[in-house]
Amino acid sequence: MKKLITIERHFVEEQKRNPHATGELTDLLYDVAFAAKLVRREVVRAGLVDIIGMAGTTNVQGEEVKKLDLFANDKIINAIGQHGRFAIMGSEENEGTIVPPKNESGKYVLLFDPLDGSSNIDVNVSVGTIFSIYRLTGSNPQKADINDCLQKGMHQVAAGYVIYGSSVVMVYSSGHGVHGFTYDPTIGEFLLSHENITTPKNGKYYSINEGSLNQFHDHTTAYINYLKEEDKATGRPYSTRYIGSLVADFHRNLLTGGIFVYPATKTHPDGKLRLMYEANPLAFICEQAGGKATDGNRRILDIDPLQLHQRTPLYIGSEDDVLKAESFIKNT
Ligand code: P6P
């Protein structure tokens, strides 16, 4: 029988492998896993309790906020903030930064999208939480500010996501490979189910919203047409898989191989997805699994951020597929 390893046990084992580890990162990851359990509890009951539907407010993105978004946001801020390990936070749902209720010795920064893909909640399509962790740039937690949040993705000390789907899976990396844990509700634990995830060099799926065809630049259309051509040697035509929930599309492609593209378009010159709490954490995971993530030109993790909610085009997944997509941008 396979050993049952809880995510908390895995955090401790990871810490032991790193001689310089102080245990702080382990505690942070504990906090994130705990918050994920609280969010999961409501997400999987969403159809049963009155937290479905529009909360009547709009978030900083100008999007109508569903109650579950607000719930997840509050849970993460309070469940994690109460331990004082994070000096400052940034969330998709909050315009400015968040200083947790108890910030005494926090040396870390947490950026997160509490419930990505939330427009799918009412129709029972997978949604996800995405998180990104940095060290403070300075030494004084009391002086933490927006500049601690605006660090290049390459400086993340850990990142990951939770996908609330047919099963609930938490995937994380602290720079030593990518590991997935499936939630077992009978014992209330995330158990190791996907150790050392590696993504294939090329895939068979492409994920893009072809409904935006009229907004695509020529190079995007040319790339899609290339993927649809018949050529057995290059595994074409690819199959299209687009759920409209970033975490779900990313997770499938990570495991099976493939590419997710949210490009710059005529109406969204910077793309739609957010750099700091969507592209960067997923790019960290993707590279740790052997994949590639760029904005079509630059490595996502090299982008120097200017704003907390800035957008970026995103080409992410199997390395050869991302390189092929980039070649169309260069040559079309
Ligand atoms: P579109 C969900 O709203 C989201 O932020 C991502 O989860 C998803 O990949 C994307 O937007 C879908 O956007 O424009 O294709 O509906």
Residues whose N, C-alpha, C, O or C-beta is under 5 A from the ligand:
A	BS01	P6P	D116 G117 N209 G244 S245 L246 V247
